[in-house]
Amino acid sequence: MHGLKFRRQQVIDGFIADFYCNELRLIVEIDGGVHESQKDYDKLREWILSRNDIKIIRFSNGVVIHQFGEVIKQIGELLPPSPDLSGEGRGEVKIKFKTDYPGHDALYRRRKESGSPGWDDEQTWQAWRKEILDLIASGDLPKSGKVLEIGCGAGDVSLLFAERGFQVSGIDISSTAIEWAKEKAQQAGIKAEFNVGDVRDLGLWGDETFDIAIDGHCLHCIIGNDRTEVLKEAYRVLKPGGLFYVSTMCGEPKDPEVIKMFDAETRCTVWGGVARRYIGKPEDILKEIKQHGFKIVRHEVQLNKDSQDGLVVLAEK
């Protein structure tokens, strides 16, 4: 299918996947009636697999039998773009790999259709929510002001700030995510601004607009020289003394499957010829933030036993 190889009945983390494509890190599940009675088990299973950055797409028996063309179409939407052999373009890592930032939109559609709360499963979101609420309560941030969430996704972090009286704007490349964020804001009766756009170009806003900029778990999705563009833009739109909060992957990959995809030269996970995540060393990430004019207020490496370590940084313009 599409020139890709799918393994049948593949064992992953103790679970058996109906079909698995290693190139796409994709599980295709064919659901019969039994899944109606094991929804909690399926949610746990998906959460465990998602920690390894494995995507899951589900089809009912009926769709596979009667609408197989739709199955092919939806899997095709997850394919990476063709390689750019010219070596040109700003979305490359040392002209070694391509990127596919717009590809996040198809993943957001799948998550929304599956009933996920947002990009993350419920357990991961609750941990991220607590981190943001602790940040707001820490006293490190101003009590009010303008907040920009960079890579806002479905808007959940932005809405936490808006609920507490901040003037909030969010930007994400996924139109599905932005539509989702607007729906959540409307349902909650909360005022917030969400925009479809490229985080490498924050031209929607003038210089020195925001008091706070939040990395919505976006920076580790930005590859190579594109990181410079994002950090320059974050610095530009912050007011003097404005704060930039970063929460990003760091350290050495631990999961065996992630290790297989990890390119040590660029420190990116790569599959299908596309760089997906940057997992930098903490000292390198801190250095690049400082190189773009920020002063590090505090930072912490969050060591995780079973998942990727994280780096939390609060920086000041």
C-alpha positions as CSV (number, residue, x, y, z in Angstrom):
1,M,0.0,0.0,0.0
2,H,1.5,3.3,-1.1
3,G,4.8,1.4,-1.4
4,L,4.9,0.9,2.4
5,K,5.3,-2.3,4.3
6,F,2.7,-3.3,7.0
7,R,3.4,-6.1,9.4
8,R,0.4,-8.1,10.5
9,Q,-0.2,-8.9,14.2
10,Q,2.9,-7.0,15.3
11,V,3.7,-7.0,19.0
12,I,4.5,-3.6,20.4
13,D,5.0,-2.9,24.1
14,G,3.2,-6.1,24.9
15,F,0.2,-5.2,22.7
16,I,-0.7,-6.9,19.4
17,A,-1.4,-4.4,16.6
18,D,-3.6,-5.5,13.7
19,F,-1.2,-3.9,11.2
20,Y,1.9,-1.8,11.8
21,C,4.0,0.3,9.5
22,N,7.4,1.2,10.9
23,E,8.2,3.8,8.3
24,L,5.2,5.9,9.4
25,R,5.1,4.7,13.0
26,L,1.5,3.9,12.3
27,I,-0.8,1.2,13.7
28,V,-4.0,0.4,11.7
29,E,-6.7,-1.2,13.8
30,I,-9.7,-3.1,12.3
31,D,-12.4,-2.9,15.0
32,G,-15.2,-5.4,15.4
33,G,-18.0,-5.4,18.0
34,V,-15.7,-6.5,20.8
35,H,-14.2,-3.0,21.0
36,E,-17.5,-1.5,22.2
37,S,-17.1,-3.4,25.4
38,Q,-13.4,-2.6,26.0
39,K,-13.2,1.2,25.4
40,D,-11.3,1.8,28.7
41,Y,-8.7,-0.8,27.8
42,D,-8.3,0.6,24.3
43,K,-7.7,4.1,25.7
44,L,-5.0,2.8,28.1
45,R,-3.4,0.9,25.2
46,E,-3.4,4.0,23.0
47,W,-1.9,6.1,25.8
48,I,1.0,3.7,26.3
49,L,1.7,3.5,22.6
50,S,1.4,7.3,22.0
51,R,4.4,7.8,24.5
52,N,6.5,6.2,21.7
53,D,5.1,8.7,19.2
54,I,3.1,5.9,17.5
55,K,0.0,7.0,15.7
56,I,-3.2,4.8,15.7
57,I,-5.9,5.0,13.1
58,R,-9.0,2.9,13.4
59,F,-11.5,1.5,10.9
60,S,-14.6,-0.6,11.5
61,N,-15.0,-3.9,9.8
62,G,-17.8,-2.4,7.7
63,V,-15.7,0.4,6.3
64,V,-12.9,-2.0,5.4
65,I,-15.3,-4.3,3.6
66,H,-17.5,-1.7,1.8
67,Q,-15.4,1.5,1.6
68,F,-11.8,0.2,1.2
69,G,-11.0,3.2,-1.0
70,E,-11.6,5.5,2.0
71,V,-9.2,3.4,4.0
72,I,-6.5,3.9,1.4
73,K,-7.2,7.6,1.2
74,Q,-7.0,8.2,4.9
75,I,-3.7,6.3,5.2
76,G,-2.4,8.2,2.2
77,E,-3.0,11.5,4.0
78,L,-0.5,10.5,6.6
79,L,2.3,10.0,4.1
80,P,5.3,12.4,4.3
81,P,6.0,14.7,1.3
82,S,8.4,13.6,-1.4
83,P,12.1,14.3,-0.8
84,D,13.4,17.6,-2.0
85,L,16.5,16.6,-4.0
86,S,17.4,20.2,-4.7
87,G,18.8,20.8,-1.2
88,E,16.9,24.1,-1.0
89,G,14.3,25.3,1.5
90,R,14.4,26.4,5.0
91,G,12.7,23.4,6.5
92,E,15.8,21.1,6.4
93,V,18.3,19.9,9.0
94,K,21.7,20.4,7.5
95,I,20.1,19.6,4.1
96,K,19.8,16.0,5.4
97,F,16.1,15.6,6.0
98,K,12.8,17.3,5.1
99,T,10.1,18.5,7.5
100,D,6.4,18.1,7.3
101,Y,4.9,20.7,9.7
102,P,1.5,20.8,7.8
103,G,1.2,17.0,8.4
104,H,0.1,17.8,11.9
105,D,-3.3,18.7,10.6
106,A,-4.2,15.1,9.6
107,L,-3.2,14.0,13.1
108,Y,-5.4,16.6,14.7
109,R,-8.3,15.4,12.6
110,R,-7.7,11.9,13.8
111,R,-7.5,12.9,17.5
112,K,-10.6,15.0,17.3
113,E,-12.6,12.3,15.6
114,S,-11.4,9.7,18.2
115,G,-12.6,11.9,21.1
116,S,-9.2,12.9,22.5
117,P,-9.2,16.0,24.6
118,G,-6.6,17.6,22.3
119,W,-3.2,16.6,21.0
120,D,-2.5,14.6,24.2
121,D,-4.5,11.8,25.8
122,E,-6.2,12.7,29.1
123,Q,-3.5,11.6,31.4
124,T,-0.7,13.5,29.6
125,W,-2.9,16.5,29.3
126,Q,-3.6,16.5,33.1
127,A,0.2,16.5,33.8
128,W,0.7,19.4,31.3
129,R,-2.3,21.3,32.8
130,K,-0.8,20.9,36.3
131,E,2.6,22.2,35.0
132,I,0.9,25.3,33.6
133,L,-1.3,26.0,36.6
134,D,1.8,25.7,38.8
135,L,3.6,28.2,36.6
136,I,0.7,30.6,36.9
137,A,0.6,30.2,40.7
138,S,4.4,30.4,41.1
139,G,4.6,34.2,41.2
140,D,7.1,34.2,38.4
141,L,4.6,35.6,35.9
142,P,2.7,38.9,36.0
143,K,-0.9,38.6,37.3
144,S,-2.3,39.9,34.0
145,G,-1.3,40.9,30.5
146,K,-1.1,39.6,27.0
147,V,-0.1,36.0,26.4
148,L,0.9,34.3,23.1
149,E,0.9,30.5,22.9
150,I,3.2,29.3,20.1
151,G,1.9,26.1,18.7
152,C,-1.4,26.3,20.6
153,G,-3.0,23.2,19.1
154,A,-6.6,22.8,20.4
155,G,-6.1,25.8,22.7
156,D,-6.3,24.2,26.1
157,V,-3.2,26.0,27.6
158,S,-4.4,29.3,26.1
159,L,-7.8,28.9,27.7
160,L,-6.2,28.3,31.1
161,F,-4.7,31.7,30.9
162,A,-7.8,33.3,29.5
163,E,-9.9,31.9,32.3
164,R,-7.7,33.8,34.7
165,G,-8.1,37.2,33.0
166,F,-5.1,37.2,30.6
167,Q,-5.6,38.5,27.0
168,V,-4.7,35.4,25.0
169,S,-3.7,34.8,21.4
170,G,-2.7,31.4,20.0
171,I,-1.1,30.3,16.7
172,D,-0.9,26.9,15.1
173,I,-0.3,25.6,11.5
174,S,-3.2,23.2,11.8
175,S,-6.5,24.6,10.7
176,T,-8.3,21.7,12.4
177,A,-6.6,22.5,15.7
178,I,-7.5,26.2,15.5
179,E,-11.1,25.4,14.6
180,W,-11.2,23.1,17.7
181,A,-9.7,25.8,19.9
182,K,-12.3,28.3,18.8
183,E,-15.1,25.7,19.5
184,K,-13.7,25.2,23.0
185,A,-13.5,28.9,23.7
186,Q,-17.1,29.4,22.5
187,Q,-18.5,26.5,24.5
188,A,-16.8,27.8,27.6
189,G,-17.8,31.4,27.0
190,I,-14.2,32.5,27.1
191,K,-12.7,35.3,25.0
192,A,-9.5,34.2,23.2
193,E,-7.9,34.8,19.7
194,F,-6.8,31.8,17.7
195,N,-5.0,32.1,14.3
196,V,-3.9,29.6,11.7
197,G,-0.3,30.5,10.9
198,D,3.4,29.5,10.8
199,V,5.2,29.9,14.1
200,R,8.3,30.8,12.1
201,D,6.6,34.1,11.1
202,L,4.6,35.9,13.8
203,G,3.8,38.8,11.5
204,L,0.2,38.9,12.7
205,W,1.6,40.9,15.7
206,G,3.9,43.9,15.9
207,D,7.1,44.2,17.9
208,E,6.8,44.2,21.7
209,T,3.2,43.1,21.9
210,F,3.2,40.4,24.5
211,D,4.0,40.1,28.2
212,I,4.3,36.3,28.1
213,A,5.1,33.8,25.3
214,I,4.4,30.1,25.9
215,D,5.9,27.2,24.0
216,G,2.9,24.9,23.6
217,H,5.2,21.8,23.3
218,C,6.0,23.1,19.9
219,L,9.7,23.9,20.0
220,H,10.8,20.2,19.9
221,C,8.7,19.9,16.6
222,I,10.8,22.6,15.0
223,I,13.9,21.4,13.1
224,G,17.2,22.9,12.1
225,N,17.5,26.5,11.1
226,D,13.7,26.9,11.6
227,R,14.4,27.0,15.3
228,T,16.3,30.2,14.8
229,E,13.3,31.8,13.1
230,V,10.9,30.7,15.9
231,L,13.2,32.0,18.7
232,K,13.9,35.3,16.8
233,E,10.1,35.9,16.4
234,A,9.4,35.0,20.0
235,Y,11.9,37.6,21.1
236,R,10.6,40.2,18.7
237,V,7.0,40.1,19.8
238,L,7.8,40.1,23.6
239,K,7.9,43.4,25.4
240,P,11.2,44.3,27.2
241,G,11.2,42.2,30.4
242,G,8.7,39.8,28.8
243,L,8.9,36.1,29.8
244,F,9.3,33.1,27.5
245,Y,8.3,29.7,28.9
246,V,9.7,26.6,27.1
247,S,8.8,23.0,27.9
248,T,10.6,20.7,25.4
249,M,12.0,17.2,25.0
250,C,15.7,16.8,25.8
251,G,18.4,14.3,26.6
252,E,19.1,10.9,25.2
253,P,16.3,8.7,23.7
254,K,15.4,5.8,25.9
255,D,12.7,3.9,24.1
256,P,14.2,1.2,21.8
257,E,11.9,2.2,18.9
258,V,12.8,5.9,19.3
259,I,16.5,5.0,19.4
260,K,16.1,3.3,16.0
261,M,14.7,6.5,14.5
262,F,17.2,8.8,16.2
263,D,19.8,10.5,14.0
264,A,22.8,11.4,16.3
265,E,24.2,14.0,14.0
266,T,21.1,16.2,13.9
267,R,19.6,14.8,17.2
268,C,16.3,14.4,15.4
269,T,13.9,11.4,15.2
270,V,13.4,10.6,11.6
271,W,11.0,8.3,9.7
272,G,9.9,8.3,6.2
273,G,12.8,10.6,5.4
274,V,11.2,13.3,7.5
275,A,12.6,14.8,10.7
276,R,9.8,14.8,13.2
277,R,11.3,15.8,16.6
278,Y,14.4,17.5,17.9
279,I,15.7,16.0,21.1
280,G,18.6,18.3,22.0
281,K,21.0,18.2,24.9
282,P,19.8,20.5,27.7
283,E,23.0,22.6,27.5
284,D,22.5,23.1,23.7
285,I,18.9,24.2,24.1
286,L,19.8,26.6,26.8
287,K,22.6,28.0,24.6
288,E,20.4,28.6,21.6
289,I,17.8,30.4,23.7
290,K,20.5,32.7,25.2
291,Q,22.0,33.2,21.8
292,H,18.8,34.8,20.7
293,G,19.0,37.5,23.4
294,F,17.1,35.8,26.3
295,K,18.3,35.8,29.8
296,I,17.7,32.4,31.6
297,V,15.7,33.1,34.8
298,R,15.5,29.4,35.8
299,H,15.6,26.0,34.2
300,E,15.0,22.4,35.2
301,V,15.7,19.0,33.6
302,Q,12.7,16.7,34.3
303,L,14.0,13.2,34.4
304,N,11.5,10.5,33.4
305,K,12.0,6.8,33.9
306,D,9.9,5.5,31.1
307,S,9.4,8.5,28.7
308,Q,11.6,11.2,27.2
309,D,13.3,13.6,29.6
310,G,12.1,17.2,29.4
311,L,13.6,20.7,29.8
312,V,11.6,23.5,31.4
313,V,13.0,27.0,30.9
314,L,11.8,30.4,32.0
315,A,13.6,33.1,30.1
316,E,13.4,36.9,30.0
317,K,13.8,39.4,27.2
